[in-house]
Amino acid sequence: DDKKRGRCCAKSPRKKPKTQRRYFPLLHSEPLPSLPFLFVSPSLSTLFSKGATLPSRETSGHPMLMVDASLHCPSRESIWGSFCCGNLLGEKSTISHFVVDMKNHEKLFLDNRGRLRRLNPKKLSRKKGGSLRGRGWKYGSGFVDGVFPVLSPIAQQILNFLLQQKDPGKVWHSLDTILPTHEIWDDLINVAVQLRINKQWDPIVLLCEWILNKSSFKPDVICYNLLIDAYGQKSQCRKAESIYLRLLESQCVPTEDTYGLLLRTYCTSGLLEKAEAVFTEMQKNGIAPSAVVYNGYIDGLIKARCTEKALEIFQRMKKNRCRPSTGTYTMLINLYGKAGQSVVALKTFNEMKTVKCKPNICTFTALINAFAREGRCEKAEEVFEEMQDAGLEPDVYAYNSLMEAYSRAGFPYGSYEIFSLMQHMGCEPDQASYNIMVDAYGRAGFHEEAHAIFEEIKRQGMVPTMKSHMLLLSAYSKSGNIPKCEEIINQMYKSGLKPDTFVLNSMINAYGKMGQFAKMEEVLNAMENCPYETDISTYNILINFYGRAGFFSRMEDIFHSLLCKNLKPDVVTWTSRLGAYSRKKQYKKCLEIFEEMVDAGCYPDGGTAKVLLSACSNEEQVQQVTTVIRTMHREVRTMFAI
């Protein structure tokens, strides 16, 4: 009963055991040494002061360090090790931190300032603006979840300078004045890693190209991989390939991450033959592709929308006895979820557990998303609870996925309960959380509540994005509130946001509901004569409203103009056209259009079948339509093999 009312039954995460204080003596208590660095560039005069000191990377001089240990699992001995941050390649980097690994898997590490810090990924996920999950290296990084490079004061200033200065000449001139020391090299790599986390590809290119071409540093494979990744993200395949060739010329040994990044770059650029050539080259060199390489290949194919090829590579991976990793299964669950096949996504998840591959929070969130897209809030909630039973604390992405499930199921108050639970558990909502709430109320027709959430975004100090405005516009559009829709459009212009195709389609939809066809034509003319792009949805809306109003000639003109605009009618286009004649019980005309639809390679869906059946006026016609639909259903080939 609670689920039918849209209430959430999700469990709260388990409480942590109480902690007690323990003290560990350090072997050294010398003061931290300081190293002078001279910077004479005018561009960096405000950045670095003459004689600035860099905190040592040695152990802190404090005589005692305080460590928390759980009461139920007292730690009698500490294990000191080093953890390499910023390691894209699975090799050891020059940047290391001392880590204390307790028996209950809580970790503490010494940062560059010699301070002991506790690593708690759960708390990191509560930072305002969203979780840090998914922002580390994609392949073989060696990153522990939530651990990111700690920037020294100088590294932080270099980072700020690269983000502010866009002129390559000035950037390179300023970097030329930096003394080439080991500490500076560590800082530069840390900066590059931080830029990669923030997806700032242009500064990465500037920094790494300077290291390769201008500096006296000898670049290592990490630097080359950073540059290949950056060019790949910028869809500059030739430059990424040239960096790979330079890596070979410099006698650097490419790692599995190098091949993985190169494969992804080729796939996203549509160069599948070159991607296969990389596999062949690996085999010639006696390198067996690992899960990292396969993951890069599959990821690139998915981004290039070559889903069948991605599934083929996954089967090849298992055939070659390469064990799929957690990331492999997570990508496949995401793939099936986006294709609307939550059943296959769940089967993949169960297969993952069968082969003893432990799912992480990203895997659970991907499965929740798969059910959320279909509005199956009960199944999404079951996965959410299973995630908690596995000892994983939900982050903002997991909460957002569950909110989306209730939203698409038509339970806005269920979404709001999850929204309140998230705040109660100390997880700060991000921009997407508020957008989901605006959408949830808008789908249910509660446009006033949607507007209240929209205003709450501003009160929280966030700037409403284009999507925030679009969702609010959609809410008022469904209720036919034309003045409010026009007010939102004007507000977007004042905020510096230019309406896109979705926004203008929403306006056409609103005018159509109110029967203002002249306004519809005005918006259409503005889209066709201005830089706005019309898509198939634009003309689907027009065909639907003109068909409902009985303007068959105008509807047919719009339909036949699609070929001139290089647009292919989809199943919604054909069904909307069928619906116009179905309402007039023109059965023969509906059959003619249906045959055109099949000949054009567009297969009917459930909505098409309902429209055809509604055109029937006797039992014989119903039997004929039923036979045709069943025959076609058997012949339709599914996209994925289940």
N, C-alpha and C positions, 0 to 999 in steps of 0.2 A: 504493500500500500504506500509505503514511504517513497518507493522508486516511481510509482505511478504519479505521485504528486510532484515529482521532480526534486525530491530531497536527496541529499547526499548521505550515504552511509559509509563513506571512506573512513578508515581508522587513522587515528593520530599516530605519528611515529613514536617508537619506544623511547622511554626516558633513559638518559645516560646514567651510569652508576656514579656515585659520589667519588670525589677524588681527594687524595691526600698529597701533601707536599713532600718531595724528596730532594736532597741536595747532592750534587756530584762535584767533587773538587777538580779543578783544571790543573794540568801539570805546570803551566807557565803563568807567570804574573807580570811579565815585562810590559811596559807601556807600548802602545801601538806606534810603530814607526810611520813617518810621513815622507812622501816623495815629492820633491818640487817638480812642477811642469811649467814650462815657459810657453806662452802663446802670444804671438805678436800680430796676428791678423786683425785688421780693423773690424772685419765683419764679426769676429768672435770676441771683440774687446769686452762686450757686455756679457759674453758667455763665460769666459774664463779670465780670472784675474791672475796677474803675474805672481808666481810663487804659490799658486794654489796647491793645497795638499789633498792627496787622495787617501782615504782610509785604507789601512792595510787589509789584505785578504788573509792574514794570519789569524791564529786563535786569539780571542779576546783576552785582555789582561785581568779580568775579574777573577778573584780567588775562588768564588763559589758560584755555581749556576743552579737555578731552581727548576725542577722538572716535575710535572704532574704525572702521577701514576695511579691507575684505578685501584680501589680498595680490594676488589674481588680478584685482582691479578697483580700482586706486588712484584715489582721488578727487582731482582737481586743483582743483576749485572746488566750493564749497558753495552750495546754494540755500537761501536763508532765506525762509520764508513763515510764514503764520499759519494755524493749524487751529482751527476753531470746535467746541468740545465742547458737548454738551447741545443740539445743533441739531435739533429735531424736525421742522422745517419746510423744511429745505434753505436757509434764509436765514441771514445772518450773525448770530451771537450776540455779545453783549458780552464773552463769556468766550473768550479766545484764548490760545494757547500758541505759542511760536516753535518751528519744526520745521526740522531739517536733513535734507534728503532726499538720500541718497547715490545713486550710480548703480546700486548693487546693491540698491536699494529698502529698505535698512535705514534706519530713521528715528530721529532723536533730537529731543527737545523739552525746552524749559525749563519747569519747573513753576512754581507760584506763588512758591516760595521761591528761584527763581533757580538751581536745580540742574539740570544736564543729565542727562536720563534717556534710555535707549535703549528704543525700542518694539520688543518682540519678542513677537508674539501667541502664538508656540509655547511660550514659557516661561510666559506667562500661563495657558495651558491646563493646566499641570501643578500649579497650586495645589491644595492639599489641599481636598477637599470638592467637586471637580468643575471643569469648564471654565467660563470666563466667556462662552463662545460662546452666542449667543441671548439675552443679557441686555441688549443695547443697544436702541435704538429700532427699532421694527418697520418704519416707513415713512420713506423719504427723509431720514434723519437726517444724513447726511454723516459718520457715525462711521466711522473706520478701525477694522477688527476689533481689539478688545482695548484701544482708547483710551477711557478714562472720565475724567470730570471729577476734577481733583485738588482736594480740599477744603482750604481754608485752616483754621487752627486754630479761628477763630470759626465758620466754616461747619460744621466737625465737631461743635462744641458745640451748635449749633442743631439739627443732625441728631439728636444723642443726646437732646436735650430733647424733640423732636417724637416720637421713638420711645417715650420713657418717659411723657410726659404725654398722657393721653387726654381730659381735660376740655376741650372747645372754649373755654369761657369763660376758663379760666386760660391756655390757649395764646394766645388773641387778646390778652388783657390783657398778657401778657409781650412779645408781638411789638410791641405799641403803643409800648413804651419804646425800641425800636431807632431810631437816627437814620437818616433816609432819605437815604443816600448812594449813589453809583454802585457803590462796592465792596460795600455791603450787598446791593444788588440782584443783583450777580453771585453773591454767596454764596447768596442765596435761590434763585436759579434752579439753581445747582449742587446745592443740597440737594434741590430738587424732582426733578432728574434722577436723583440717587442713590437717592431713594425709589422712583422709577419702576423703576430697575434691580432693586431688591430687591422689587418688586411690593407696596409698602406704600401701598395706595390711600387709606386713611383719612387718614393724615398729609398726603398730597398735597392732598386736598380741603380740609383745615383750612388749610393754608398758602396755597393759591391763592384760596380764598374770602376769606381775610383780605386778600390783595392786591387783590381786586376790590372788596370792600365796606368795608374799614376803613382801609387804608393810604393814604398820599398818593402812592404810586407809580401811574403810569399803565400798566396791564397791556398787554402786547403780544400778538401772535398766539400766541407760544410758550406763554404762560400760559393762554390760552384752550384751546389744544390739549391741554395737560397735563390740564386739568380735564375736557374732553370724554372723553379717554382714561380717566381715573380713574372717571368715572361710568359709562362704557361697560363697564369691567371689573367694576363693582359691579352691573351689570344694572339701572341706574337710567336708563332711556332718556329719560324726560321731563325729568329734570334736565340730561342731556347736550344735549337739544334746546334747553332754555332758555338754556344757556350759548352755544350756537351763535347764537341770536337776539340775545343781548347782544353777541356779537362783531360782528354786523352793525350793531346800533344804535350801537356805539362807533366806527363807520366804520373798523374794521380789515378788511383785505382777506383773506378766507379763502384758504388755500393748498391745494395738492393733498393735503397731509397732513390738513387739516381735513376735506375731503370723504371721504378714505379712512377716517379714524377714525369719522366720522358714519355712513358706510355699514356699517362693521363693527358699530357699536352697534345700528343698526336690524335688521340680519340676525340677530344673536345674540338679539335680543328677539322675533324672529318677525315683524317689521313689514316684510315684503318690498315692499309697495306704497310705503311711504315711502322705501325704498331706491331704488326706480325713480324716485321723484319727485326725488330728489337728482340723479340722472343727467339728468333733464329740465331741472332748474334750471341745471345746468352748461352744457348746450347752449344754453339761452336767453341765458345770460351770455357766450356765445362762448368757453367754456373747453372745450377738447378733453380728455377724460379720459386721463390718462397711465397708465403702468404702476403707479405708486403707488396711484392711485385704484382701478384694476382689482384690484390685489392686496388692498386693504382689503375690497373687495366679495367677492372669492372666499374670503378668509380668514373673513369673517363667515358666509358661506353654509356653509362646511365645518364651522365650529363649531356652526351651527344644524342640521347634518346634512341640509342640502338639497344633496346631492351632484349630483343631475342638473342643478339650477339652476346650480351652480358650474361644471360642465362647459359649460353653455350660455353662461355669461358668458365663459369662456375662448375659446370659438369666436367669440363676438361681438368679443372683443378682437382676435383675429387678422383678422377680417373688416374691422374698422375701421382696420386697418394700424397698430395699436399693438403694438410689438415686446414680447413677453413678456420679463420679466427673469429673472435666476437665481432670485429668490425665488418667482416664479410657477411655474416648473417644479418647484422643490423642494416647494411645497405640493401640486402634482398628484401627484408621485411618492409623497409621504406618503399622499395620499388613496387611490391605487391599492394601496399596500402594506398599509394598514389593512383594505382590502376583500379582501385575499387574492389580489390579481391582480398578482403580481410580474412576469409577462410583459409586461403593459401598462405597468407602472412602468419596465421596462427599455426598452420602445419609446419612452416619453416621454423617457427619458434620452438615447437615441440621437438623437431628434429635436432635442433641445436642442443637442447637439454639431453637428448638421447646420446649424443656423441660426447657428452661431458664437457661441452663448451659453455662456460659460465656467462650468462647474460649480464650486462651492466645497465646503468641507468638509461643510457642512450637506447639500448635495445628495448627496454620496457616502454620508454616514451614513444618509440617508433610503432610498437604494437598498439599502444593506446591511440595514437594518431590514426592508425588504420581503421579501428572501430569508430573513432570520432568522425571520420569523413562520411561514414554511412549512418551516423546518428545512433549507433548502438551503444547507448550510454551504460546499460547494465554490464555488457561485456567489457567496456572500457574501465568500469569501476572494479570489476573482478581482477583485471590485470594490474590496476593501481594498488589494490590490496595485496596481490601477490608480490609486487615490487617491495612493499613495506615488510612483508613477511620474510623476504630475502635479506633484510637488514639494510636496505638502501633508503635513504631519506629523500623524499621528493624535492626536486628543485622547481624553479619557476617554469621551466619547459614542461615538466610533467603535470603541474597544476593547470597550465594553460591548455594542454591537450585534453584533460578531463573536462575543463570548462567548455571547450569546443564541442565535446561529445553531447553535453546537455543542451548546448545552444542549438545544434543541428537536429536534436531530437524534439525541439520545441518546448524545452523546460528552462525558461530564463531564470527562474528563481533557484533551480538546481545549480546553474552556473554561478549565481550570486553566492550560494552557500559555499561552493568551492573557493570562490574569490575571498570570502570572509575567513574561511579556514586557513587559506594560504597566509593571510596577514596575521592570524592568531598564532600560527606556528613560526612566525618570525621571518617568513620569506617575502621579500619586498616585491610587489607586482611591478612589471615592466610595462612599456608602451603597448605591447601585444596583449597583455592582460586586460587593459582598459578597452582596447579595440574589440576584443572578444565580447566583452560585456555590452558595448554599444551594439554590436551585431546581434547578440542574443535578444536584447529587448526589441531591436528593430525587426527581427524575424517574426517575433510574436505580436507585432503591431503596437508595442508600447513605446511610441516615439518620444513621449515626454520623459520617460525614464532613460531612454537612450540619450536624450539631450542633456540630462542631469549628469550622466557618466562622462559625456563629452566635456562639460564644464569642469568636472572633477580633474580631468587631465591637466587643465590649465592651472588649477589650484595646487596641484602636486609639483608645479614647476616644470612640467614637460610641455613641449610644443606639439600641438596636434599635427600629425603628418597628413599626407595626401590620403592615405587609407582611412584615417580617422574621419576626415571630411566625407569620403565616399560612402562609408558605412552609415553615417548620420543622414546623408542625402538619400540613400537607399531606404532608410526607415521612413522618412517623410514622403518619399515617392510612392511607397506602398499604400500610404494612407491618403494619397491624392492631395496633399497640402502644397499646392503650387507656390504660393507666396513664400513659404518657408524654404522650399527648394531653391528659389531664386535668391533668397537671402544668403543661403549657404554658398552659392556660387560667387556672389559678390564678396563674401567674407574670404573665400579662397584667393581671389584676386588681390585683396588687401594684404593678405599674408604672404604674397609673393609666390603662390602656388598656381600653376597653370593647369586648368582642367584637362584631363586626358579623355580617352575614348570611353572609358567606363562611366565617368561623370556625365558626359553628354548623352550616353545611352540611357542613363537613369532619368535624365530630363525628358528625353523622347518618350520613355515609358510613362512618366508622370503625366505629360500632356496627352498621351494616348488614352490613359484611363479616364481623363476628364473630357475626352472627345474633342480636344482642341487640335484638330488636324492641321490647321494653318501654322500653329506654333511648332508642330512636329516638322513640317516642311522647312520652316525657318532654321531650325537646329540642323536639319539634314544638309541644307544648302551651305550653312556655315562650316560644317565638317568637310564637305566635298570641295569647297573653295578655299579653305584655310589649311594650315599645316597639320590639322587633326586627321588622324587616320580612321577611316571607317572599317569595321570588321564585319564578320558574318552575323554577329549578334545585333548590330545596328539594323540590318535589313530584316532579320528575323522578327524584331519588334514591330517594324513597319508592316511586314506581311501579315503578322498576327492581328494587329489592330484594324488594318484595312479589310482583312477577311471577315473579322467579326462584325464590322460595320456594313458589310455587303458591297464594298467598293471593289468588285472583282477585277475590273479593268486596270485600276491602279495597282492592285496586288500583283497581277500578272506582269505588268510593265516592270515593277521592281524585281520580280523573280527572274525575268529574262535578261535584266541588265547586269546580273551577277557575273556572267561570263565575261562581259566587257571590262569588269573591274577586277578580273583575275581572282575571283572568290568562288569557292566550291560550296554548293548547298550542302548542309549537314542534315542530320535526321530531324532536328528541330525545324529547319526550313521546310522540308517536305511535309512534316506532320502539320505545321501551321497552315500550309496551303491546302492539305487534305481536309483540315478542320473546317475551312470556309465552305467547301462544297458539301461536307458531311452534314452541316446544320441545315442545309436545304434539301437533304435526302437525295442528292444527285449521285446515286450509287455507281452508275456507269462511268461518270467523270472521275469519281474517286478511284475506280479500278484502273483507269488509264494513267492517272498520276502515280498510282502505286507501281505500275509496270515501269514507268519512266524512272522512278526512284531505284528500283532493283537493277535496271539496266545501267544506271549511273554508278553502280557499285556501292550504294548506300543501303545498309541493312536496317530493317525496322526494329523498333524497341517496343516496350509495353505500351507507351503512349500512342504509337502508330496503330497498334492492334485495337485499342479502345476506340480511336477515331473511326477506323474502318467498320467496326461493329456498330457504332452509333449511326452509320449511314445506311445500315440494312433496314428494310421495311418488312421482311418476311423471313420465315424459318429457313427457306432454301438459301437465301443470300447469307444468312448467319453461318450455315453449314459450309458454304463455299469459302467464306473468309477464314473460318477456323481451319479448314484443311490447308489452305495456302500458307497461313502463318506457321502451322505445325511443321509443314514440309520445309519451309525456309529455316526454321529454328534448328532442324537437324543438320542442315548444310552449313550453318555458320561455324566458322573456325574460331576457336578461342585464341586469345593473344598469348596466354601462358599455358604450358602443359601442367595439369594438376596431378 
